[in-house]
Each structure stands twice: as C-alpha cells, then as structure tokens.
Amino acid sequence: MKTDNKKSEAAALAEAAFIAAQLVWLIGAGGFVWVLRDGLGPDATRTTGVEALERMFGMFYWGPVCLAFLIVDVIWLWRRLRGDTER
C-alpha cells in the first residue's frame, strides 16, 4: 500500500519509529544524563554554565548521538525537499 505522497506504509512507520527513538533519547536519556553529570554521593561536584554542558555532552555519548541524529535529520529533510524519496 502507498500513502498519498507515494511512500509505503512501512517507510512511514520506520520514519515515525525513528522520530520516536530520537525523542526518547533526547528527553529520556538527556534528563538522566543531566542528573548524573556531577556524580552522586558525598564526592559529587557542582557544575554550572559551559562546564555543565560539556560534561553532559560527553556522558553516555549523549552529545555525539544527538549530533548523529541531527545529521540524519538534515539529510532526510534535504532529500525530502528535493523530492528524492524513492531510490
């Protein structure tokens, strides 16, 4: 079956699943990383500003995965705007 813009239902479902995975990663893992970035327990440190963002970016590879998602999204959007949906 095809949708209105000639995309198969499987492709539309895969696209929706990828977007959902991005949201789970950004919100779910992002919140968890934000809490854990300074450590837990008596030896925990307190960071603010740029240092806090740097620690969050590197913890659990949260930042690199977000950059990879961004690159994939830009490529997907570029191909979609070009009209190159079928290969």
C-alpha positions in Angstrom: 0.0 0.0 0.0 1.0 3.5 -0.6 0.2 6.7 1.2 -0.7 10.0 -0.6 2.8 11.0 -1.3 3.8 7.6 -2.8 5.6 6.4 0.3 4.9 2.9 1.5 3.3 2.3 4.9 6.5 0.5 6.0 8.6 3.5 5.2 6.2 5.8 7.0 6.2 3.5 10.1 10.0 3.4 10.1 10.2 7.2 9.9 7.8 7.5 12.8 9.7 5.0 14.8 13.0 6.8 14.2 11.5 10.1 15.3 10.1 8.4 18.4 13.5 7.0 19.2 15.0 10.5 18.9 12.5 11.9 21.4 13.1 9.1 23.8 16.9 9.6 23.6 16.8 13.4 23.8 14.3 13.6 26.7 14.7 10.3 28.5 18.5 9.9 28.3 19.1 13.7 28.4 17.3 14.1 31.7 19.1 11.1 33.2 22.5 12.4 32.0 21.7 15.9 33.3 21.1 14.4 36.8 24.2 12.2 36.8 26.6 14.7 35.2 28.0 15.8 38.5 28.0 12.4 40.2 26.1 11.1 43.2 27.0 10.7 46.8 29.4 12.6 49.1 32.0 13.1 46.4 29.6 14.8 44.0 30.7 18.1 42.5 28.6 21.1 41.3 29.0 22.5 37.8 27.3 25.3 36.1 27.3 27.0 32.7 29.6 25.8 29.9 31.3 23.2 32.1 27.9 21.6 32.9 27.1 21.4 29.2 30.5 19.9 28.4 30.0 17.2 31.0 26.5 16.5 29.8 27.6 16.3 26.1 30.2 13.7 26.8 28.4 11.5 29.3 27.0 8.2 27.9 27.8 9.6 24.4 24.7 11.7 24.7 26.1 14.6 22.7 27.6 12.6 19.8 24.4 10.6 19.4 22.4 13.9 19.3 24.8 15.2 16.6 24.3 12.0 14.6 20.5 12.4 14.9 20.9 16.0 13.7 22.9 15.0 10.7 20.5 12.2 9.8 17.6 14.7 10.1 19.2 17.3 7.9 20.0 14.6 5.2 16.4 13.3 5.4 14.9 16.8 5.2 17.2 17.7 2.3 16.2 14.6 0.4 12.6 15.2 1.1 12.7 18.8 -0.1 14.4 17.6 -3.2 11.7 15.1 -3.9 14.1 12.1 -3.8 12.0 9.8 -1.7 12.3 6.7 -3.9 15.7 5.0 -4.7 
